[in-house]
Amino acid sequence: IVDPGGGIMEALSAVSELQMWPDSFSDAFGGSFGTIAYLFCVNFLTFPIINSMKDARNDYDGAVSSAVAVIWTVNALFAIICLGFYGEETQDLVLQNLDNGPYLSALKILLCVDLLFTFPVVFSSGRQILENLLIDGNQKEEDEE
């Protein structure tokens, strides 16, 4: 295992020395609102999850609770490590902390590939909603005639 930066213990000690609260709301969330919205306004992604489950009525709550707990833990650990390595110079998007070069370019390409494959999953919910709306609307018109 390669240990980037000053080490995990140094990262944790640096985090403990950082200021607990930002000076202003804009300092805390100013440039990161789009990222926050992208990460936390994804409730519509639950529809494909529900549709893919055999017994959604019984399994959905447990699956969501487990997924949220795991993601919360990974995000919290990642945030602590990034704050430890970059300190107060941590950018809103952690990729901005990296120097331009082949690694940053590779990461950006991989993020684009990720978006390319998740795009159909994200918009399948909207497609299903529109299909149901149009099908139900056409059936109501036919019933009235």
Secondary structure, DSSP 8 states (H G I E B T S, - for coil): ----TT-HHHHHHHHHHS-SS-SSHHHHHTTTHHHHHHHH--GGGHHHHHHH-TTHHHHHHHHHHHHHHHHHHHHHHHHHHHHHHHGGG--SSGGGGS-SSHHHHHHHHHHHHHHHHHHHHHHHHHHHHHHHHHHHHHHHHHHH-
